[in-house]
Amino acid sequence: MRKSSKPAEREKSKLGLVKELPWALLLQIGLVLGKRWRTLPVKDRARLAELTRESRGRLGNLSAKERRELKKLVGKLHPKRTARELVLLTRARRRRKRR
């Protein structure tokens, strides 16, 4: 006999979680990330995109030199500041919901 699929129904796919995000928040996240991206010089943006394509999402596909270069370019995006901005966005949104 087959078990109930209720636990499986409770688990949500990544796509399901994305669909539940409010569109306004997604737009704000896109604006923050876009602002960071535009702060990079065109040459750095092109190289970062190239390294990302070459790696196909796996750092092991890059040479040690390319990994160092990728790390340097990502550092120019100020990931800690970006994360802080995104956290502040979600906190502000939660506060507005509770009121």
TAWOJO-V691881 format. One record per pair of residues at least 4 apart in sequence whose ideal C-beta (glycine too) atoms are under 6 Angstrom apart, sorted by the first residue. I is the first residue (numbers start at 1). GAP is how many residues later the second one is. Records with the same first field share a line. If there is no record, write none. Layout:
BEGIN
I: GAP / GAP
END
This chain:
BEGIN
5: 4
12: 4 / 5
21: 4 / 5
28: 61
30: 4
32: 53
36: 41 / 46
40: 4 / 5 / 36
44: 29
48: 25
51: 15 / 19
55: 6 / 7
56: 5
59: 8
62: 4 / 5
78: 4
END
